[in-house]
Amino acid sequence: MLLGVRTTTIARWARDGLIKPAVRTPGGHRRYRRGEVVALRDAGVVERQGFERDAARLYDQGWPIRRVAQEFGVSYGLMRRILRKQAALRDRGGKAR
């Protein structure tokens, strides 16, 4: 994964015009040109610097992990791994572990 985001995020970016639309394979899968994906990454669409602190701040304010992940356009699993390093994760009842 070059960008660390879900495939649905990339499809949304294509719909929004941030990246050229995908070429569809006979099986219906989307294929993007590697150069365009790298250019998108290098253009700073997905900022990594300071990303973790901002995510941890929102989580500490009570935002659920899914909402924080959606805010930054990354997958739930990636956000959970980031937050595990930055903050004490809450259990489902909202208590810190």
OpenMM code with the backbone's topology and positions (N, CA, C; nanometers):
from openmm import Vec3, app, unit

residues = "MET LEU LEU GLY VAL ARG THR THR THR ILE ALA ARG TRP ALA ARG ASP GLY LEU ILE LYS PRO ALA VAL ARG THR PRO GLY GLY HIS ARG ARG TYR ARG ARG GLY GLU VAL VAL ALA LEU ARG ASP ALA GLY VAL VAL GLU ARG GLN GLY PHE GLU ARG ASP ALA ALA ARG LEU TYR ASP GLN GLY TRP PRO ILE ARG ARG VAL ALA GLN GLU PHE GLY VAL SER TYR GLY LEU MET ARG ARG ILE LEU ARG LYS GLN ALA ALA LEU ARG ASP ARG GLY GLY LYS ALA ARG".split()
positions = [
    Vec3(0.0826, -0.1173, 0.0000),
    Vec3(0.0000, 0.0000, 0.0000),
    Vec3(0.0875, 0.1243, 0.0000),
    Vec3(0.0825, 0.1976, -0.1053),
    Vec3(0.1644, 0.3172, -0.1160),
    Vec3(0.1123, 0.4335, -0.0342),
    Vec3(-0.0180, 0.4428, -0.0194),
    Vec3(-0.0759, 0.5595, 0.0459),
    Vec3(-0.1250, 0.5328, 0.1878),
    Vec3(-0.1457, 0.4082, 0.2235),
    Vec3(-0.1952, 0.3761, 0.3559),
    Vec3(-0.3424, 0.4100, 0.3746),
    Vec3(-0.4176, 0.4098, 0.2648),
    Vec3(-0.5611, 0.4378, 0.2714),
    Vec3(-0.6376, 0.3223, 0.2100),
    Vec3(-0.7652, 0.3177, 0.2355),
    Vec3(-0.8493, 0.2110, 0.1822),
    Vec3(-0.8717, 0.2297, 0.0321),
    Vec3(-0.9030, 0.1214, -0.0331),
    Vec3(-0.9305, 0.1274, -0.1766),
    Vec3(-1.0528, 0.2141, -0.2050),
    Vec3(-1.1470, 0.2175, -0.1138),
    Vec3(-1.2649, 0.3018, -0.1335),
    Vec3(-1.2282, 0.4502, -0.1309),
    Vec3(-1.1260, 0.4845, -0.0525),
    Vec3(-1.0795, 0.6226, -0.0490),
    Vec3(-1.0200, 0.6614, -0.1830),
    Vec3(-0.9405, 0.5724, -0.2408),
    Vec3(-0.8802, 0.6004, -0.3715),
    Vec3(-0.9886, 0.6116, -0.4783),
    Vec3(-1.0899, 0.5260, -0.4728),
    Vec3(-1.2005, 0.5346, -0.5681),
    Vec3(-1.2732, 0.6678, -0.5537),
    Vec3(-1.2903, 0.7150, -0.4306),
    Vec3(-1.3541, 0.8445, -0.4083),
    Vec3(-1.2682, 0.9577, -0.4644),
    Vec3(-1.1365, 0.9478, -0.4456),
    Vec3(-1.0464, 1.0487, -0.5012),
    Vec3(-1.0572, 1.0521, -0.6533),
    Vec3(-1.0727, 0.9358, -0.7144),
    Vec3(-1.0890, 0.9313, -0.8608),
    Vec3(-1.2193, 1.0000, -0.9012),
    Vec3(-1.3265, 0.9747, -0.8279),
    Vec3(-1.4541, 1.0410, -0.8571),
    Vec3(-1.4439, 1.1915, -0.8390),
    Vec3(-1.3641, 1.2344, -0.7384),
    Vec3(-1.3476, 1.3764, -0.7106),
    Vec3(-1.2469, 1.4430, -0.8038),
    Vec3(-1.1799, 1.3649, -0.8877),
    Vec3(-1.0862, 1.4201, -0.9842),
    Vec3(-0.9444, 1.4390, -0.9332),
    Vec3(-0.9112, 1.3857, -0.8162),
    Vec3(-0.7750, 1.3976, -0.7648),
    Vec3(-0.6783, 1.3056, -0.8380),
    Vec3(-0.7306, 1.2002, -0.8936),
    Vec3(-0.6505, 1.1043, -0.9697),
    Vec3(-0.7345, 1.0614, -1.0890),
    Vec3(-0.6664, 1.0268, -1.1985),
    Vec3(-0.7403, 0.9845, -1.3176),
    Vec3(-0.8212, 0.8592, -1.2872),
    Vec3(-0.9374, 0.8461, -1.3497),
    Vec3(-1.0193, 0.7266, -1.3260),
    Vec3(-0.9420, 0.5983, -1.3564),
    Vec3(-0.9796, 0.4946, -1.2888),
    Vec3(-0.9118, 0.3657, -1.3025),
    Vec3(-0.9490, 0.2979, -1.4330),
    Vec3(-0.8601, 0.2119, -1.4749),
    Vec3(-0.8895, 0.1203, -1.5853),
    Vec3(-0.9494, -0.0033, -1.5203),
    Vec3(-1.0580, -0.0519, -1.5742),
    Vec3(-1.1230, -0.1710, -1.5176),
    Vec3(-1.0703, -0.2962, -1.5851),
    Vec3(-1.0408, -0.3965, -1.5034),
    Vec3(-0.9997, -0.5258, -1.5571),
    Vec3(-1.1253, -0.6020, -1.5987),
    Vec3(-1.1109, -0.7104, -1.6767),
    Vec3(-1.2293, -0.7895, -1.7127),
    Vec3(-1.3058, -0.8414, -1.5907),
    Vec3(-1.2363, -0.8576, -1.4782),
    Vec3(-1.3015, -0.9042, -1.3558),
    Vec3(-1.3659, -0.7927, -1.2754),
    Vec3(-1.3549, -0.6685, -1.3223),
    Vec3(-1.4181, -0.5565, -1.2558),
    Vec3(-1.3316, -0.4840, -1.1535),
    Vec3(-1.2050, -0.5242, -1.1404),
    Vec3(-1.1155, -0.4579, -1.0459),
    Vec3(-1.0646, -0.3269, -1.1047),
    Vec3(-1.0356, -0.2323, -1.0173),
    Vec3(-0.9801, -0.1052, -1.0627),
    Vec3(-0.8288, -0.1120, -1.0625),
    Vec3(-0.7687, -0.0534, -1.1647),
    Vec3(-0.6227, -0.0445, -1.1727),
    Vec3(-0.5857, 0.0998, -1.2006),
    Vec3(-0.4963, 0.1539, -1.1159),
    Vec3(-0.4471, 0.2900, -1.1315),
    Vec3(-0.3015, 0.2834, -1.1741),
    Vec3(-0.2582, 0.3814, -1.2498),
    Vec3(-0.1173, 0.3860, -1.2908),
    Vec3(-0.0319, 0.4197, -1.1690),
    Vec3(0.0753, 0.3431, -1.1532),
    Vec3(0.1628, 0.3610, -1.0373),
    Vec3(0.2162, 0.5035, -1.0301),
    Vec3(0.2551, 0.5589, -1.1431),
    Vec3(0.3087, 0.6947, -1.1446),
    Vec3(0.2101, 0.7973, -1.0919),
    Vec3(0.0828, 0.7792, -1.1221),
    Vec3(-0.0190, 0.8729, -1.0738),
    Vec3(-0.0398, 0.8591, -0.9229),
    Vec3(-0.0346, 0.7364, -0.8751),
    Vec3(-0.0510, 0.7134, -0.7315),
    Vec3(0.0678, 0.7728, -0.6557),
    Vec3(0.1886, 0.7527, -0.7080),
    Vec3(0.3079, 0.8087, -0.6444),
    Vec3(0.3018, 0.9610, -0.6475),
    Vec3(0.2567, 1.0178, -0.7590),
    Vec3(0.2440, 1.1635, -0.7696),
    Vec3(0.1422, 1.2165, -0.6684),
    Vec3(0.0359, 1.1432, -0.6490),
    Vec3(-0.0661, 1.1817, -0.5513),
    Vec3(-0.0069, 1.1812, -0.4105),
    Vec3(0.0695, 1.0780, -0.3823),
    Vec3(0.1354, 1.0689, -0.2513),
    Vec3(0.2356, 1.1839, -0.2330),
    Vec3(0.3159, 1.2081, -0.3355),
    Vec3(0.4180, 1.3121, -0.3265),
    Vec3(0.3579, 1.4525, -0.3229),
    Vec3(0.2376, 1.4683, -0.3760),
    Vec3(0.1710, 1.5991, -0.3742),
    Vec3(0.1203, 1.6340, -0.2351),
    Vec3(0.1229, 1.5367, -0.1434),
    Vec3(0.0847, 1.5650, -0.0056),
    Vec3(-0.0627, 1.5481, 0.0219),
    Vec3(-0.1341, 1.4741, -0.0623),
    Vec3(-0.2761, 1.4511, -0.0376),
    Vec3(-0.2934, 1.3786, 0.0944),
    Vec3(-0.2052, 1.2864, 0.1208),
    Vec3(-0.2070, 1.2164, 0.2493),
    Vec3(-0.0851, 1.2646, 0.3269),
    Vec3(-0.1058, 1.3585, 0.4146),
    Vec3(0.0030, 1.4149, 0.4939),
    Vec3(0.0351, 1.3211, 0.6099),
    Vec3(0.1614, 1.2925, 0.6286),
    Vec3(0.2030, 1.2064, 0.7384),
    Vec3(0.2640, 1.2868, 0.8522),
    Vec3(0.3223, 1.4016, 0.8233),
    Vec3(0.3893, 1.4782, 0.9259),
    Vec3(0.2869, 1.5426, 1.0183),
    Vec3(0.2931, 1.5116, 1.1457),
    Vec3(0.2002, 1.5673, 1.2407),
    Vec3(0.0663, 1.4949, 1.2454),
    Vec3(0.0471, 1.4031, 1.1561),
    Vec3(-0.0767, 1.3276, 1.1429),
    Vec3(-0.1092, 1.2521, 1.2706),
    Vec3(-0.0105, 1.1889, 1.3285),
    Vec3(-0.0323, 1.1055, 1.4457),
    Vec3(-0.0766, 1.1879, 1.5665),
    Vec3(-0.0115, 1.3026, 1.5884),
    Vec3(-0.0484, 1.3874, 1.7024),
    Vec3(-0.1911, 1.4391, 1.6898),
    Vec3(-0.2280, 1.4814, 1.5688),
    Vec3(-0.3637, 1.5319, 1.5474),
    Vec3(-0.4670, 1.4219, 1.5680),
    Vec3(-0.4360, 1.3030, 1.5207),
    Vec3(-0.5282, 1.1901, 1.5374),
    Vec3(-0.5446, 1.1567, 1.6856),
    Vec3(-0.4332, 1.1531, 1.7595),
    Vec3(-0.4388, 1.1230, 1.9025),
    Vec3(-0.5175, 1.2304, 1.9774),
    Vec3(-0.5027, 1.3560, 1.9375),
    Vec3(-0.5752, 1.4650, 2.0021),
    Vec3(-0.7258, 1.4478, 1.9843),
    Vec3(-0.7688, 1.4139, 1.8622),
    Vec3(-0.9119, 1.3930, 1.8377),
    Vec3(-0.9639, 1.2729, 1.9163),
    Vec3(-0.8841, 1.1660, 1.9194),
    Vec3(-0.9235, 1.0472, 1.9943),
    Vec3(-0.9365, 1.0790, 2.1429),
    Vec3(-0.8420, 1.1562, 2.1956),
    Vec3(-0.8470, 1.1946, 2.3374),
    Vec3(-0.9668, 1.2841, 2.3678),
    Vec3(-1.0170, 1.3538, 2.2674),
    Vec3(-1.1354, 1.4379, 2.2849),
    Vec3(-1.2643, 1.3559, 2.2830),
    Vec3(-1.2508, 1.2246, 2.2618),
    Vec3(-1.3672, 1.1375, 2.2676),
    Vec3(-1.4151, 1.0841, 2.1335),
    Vec3(-1.3472, 1.1207, 2.0254),
    Vec3(-1.3873, 1.0695, 1.8949),
    Vec3(-1.3613, 0.9193, 1.8892),
    Vec3(-1.4506, 0.8418, 1.8282),
    Vec3(-1.4228, 0.6989, 1.8089),
    Vec3(-1.3156, 0.6791, 1.7016),
    Vec3(-1.2483, 0.5668, 1.7079),
    Vec3(-1.1404, 0.5388, 1.6128),
    Vec3(-1.1899, 0.5469, 1.4693),
    Vec3(-1.3071, 0.4922, 1.4413),
    Vec3(-1.3589, 0.4954, 1.3038),
    Vec3(-1.3758, 0.6375, 1.2516),
    Vec3(-1.4237, 0.7254, 1.3376),
    Vec3(-1.4439, 0.8638, 1.2951),
    Vec3(-1.3103, 0.9341, 1.2715),
    Vec3(-1.2120, 0.9087, 1.3574),
    Vec3(-1.0787, 0.9673, 1.3392),
    Vec3(-1.0180, 0.9155, 1.2091),
    Vec3(-1.0317, 0.7852, 1.1841),
    Vec3(-0.9785, 0.7268, 1.0607),
    Vec3(-1.0441, 0.7900, 0.9388),
    Vec3(-1.1730, 0.8083, 0.9453),
    Vec3(-1.2452, 0.8694, 0.8339),
    Vec3(-1.1997, 1.0139, 0.8124),
    Vec3(-1.1759, 1.0855, 0.9198),
    Vec3(-1.1314, 1.2250, 0.9110),
    Vec3(-0.9994, 1.2370, 0.8347),
    Vec3(-0.9100, 1.1392, 0.8538),
    Vec3(-0.7795, 1.1439, 0.7899),
    Vec3(-0.7722, 1.0570, 0.6645),
    Vec3(-0.8812, 0.9907, 0.6308),
    Vec3(-0.8850, 0.9117, 0.5080),
    Vec3(-0.7994, 0.7874, 0.5107),
    Vec3(-0.7885, 0.7248, 0.6272),
    Vec3(-0.7108, 0.6015, 0.6389),
    Vec3(-0.8007, 0.4905, 0.6905),
    Vec3(-0.7521, 0.3694, 0.6825),
    Vec3(-0.8313, 0.2557, 0.7272),
    Vec3(-0.8397, 0.2519, 0.8798),
    Vec3(-0.9418, 0.1830, 0.9284),
    Vec3(-0.9611, 0.1656, 1.0725),
    Vec3(-0.8393, 0.0973, 1.1352),
    Vec3(-0.7909, -0.0090, 1.0699),
    Vec3(-0.6775, -0.0841, 1.1247),
    Vec3(-0.5524, 0.0004, 1.1358),
    Vec3(-0.5237, 0.0794, 1.0318),
    Vec3(-0.4068, 0.1665, 1.0364),
    Vec3(-0.4215, 0.2695, 1.1478),
    Vec3(-0.5387, 0.3286, 1.1592),
    Vec3(-0.5600, 0.4293, 1.2639),
    Vec3(-0.5467, 0.3669, 1.4017),
    Vec3(-0.5966, 0.2471, 1.4196),
    Vec3(-0.5854, 0.1792, 1.5491),
    Vec3(-0.4384, 0.1561, 1.5853),
    Vec3(-0.3572, 0.1158, 1.4869),
    Vec3(-0.2138, 0.0956, 1.5119),
    Vec3(-0.1454, 0.2274, 1.5473),
    Vec3(-0.1826, 0.3345, 1.4783),
    Vec3(-0.1247, 0.4663, 1.5071),
    Vec3(-0.1612, 0.5103, 1.6477),
    Vec3(-0.2891, 0.4980, 1.6819),
    Vec3(-0.3350, 0.5439, 1.8129),
    Vec3(-0.2787, 0.4594, 1.9267),
    Vec3(-0.2567, 0.3319, 1.9012),
    Vec3(-0.2004, 0.2451, 2.0043),
    Vec3(-0.0626, 0.2954, 2.0480),
    Vec3(0.0111, 0.3562, 1.9529),
    Vec3(0.1432, 0.4107, 1.9854),
    Vec3(0.1335, 0.5483, 2.0508),
    Vec3(0.0260, 0.6202, 2.0248),
    Vec3(0.0141, 0.7593, 2.0682),
    Vec3(-0.0683, 0.7791, 2.1953),
    Vec3(-0.1620, 0.6893, 2.2212),
    Vec3(-0.2549, 0.7121, 2.3323),
    Vec3(-0.2982, 0.5785, 2.3913),
    Vec3(-0.3554, 0.5849, 2.5098),
    Vec3(-0.4133, 0.4656, 2.5718),
    Vec3(-0.5507, 0.4432, 2.5087),
    Vec3(-0.5697, 0.3279, 2.4467),
    Vec3(-0.6967, 0.3004, 2.3811),
    Vec3(-0.8045, 0.2710, 2.4836),
    Vec3(-0.9256, 0.3169, 2.4531),
    Vec3(-1.0409, 0.2913, 2.5391),
    Vec3(-1.1009, 0.1567, 2.5023),
    Vec3(-1.1667, 0.0930, 2.6000),
    Vec3(-1.2419, -0.0271, 2.5680),
    Vec3(-1.3787, 0.0150, 2.5156),
    Vec3(-1.4634, -0.0792, 2.4853),
    Vec3(-1.5931, -0.0454, 2.4268),
    Vec3(-1.6815, 0.0351, 2.5213),
    Vec3(-1.6550, 0.0283, 2.6480),
    Vec3(-1.7314, 0.1057, 2.7452),
    Vec3(-1.6799, 0.2482, 2.7620),
    Vec3(-1.5696, 0.2798, 2.6932),
    Vec3(-1.5149, 0.4149, 2.6982),
    Vec3(-1.4068, 0.4356, 2.8026),
    Vec3(-1.3683, 0.3269, 2.8729),
    Vec3(-1.2666, 0.3376, 2.9762),
    Vec3(-1.1285, 0.3059, 2.9165),
    Vec3(-1.0276, 0.3799, 2.9612),
    Vec3(-0.8897, 0.3558, 2.9146),
    Vec3(-0.8438, 0.2196, 2.9640),
    Vec3(-0.7683, 0.1514, 2.8805),
    Vec3(-0.7155, 0.0186, 2.9187),
    Vec3(-0.5857, 0.0331, 2.9923),
] * unit.nanometer
topology = app.Topology()
chain = topology.addChain("A")
for resn in residues:
    res = topology.addResidue(resn, chain)
    for name in ("N", "CA", "C"):
        topology.addAtom(name, app.Element.getBySymbol(name[0]), res)
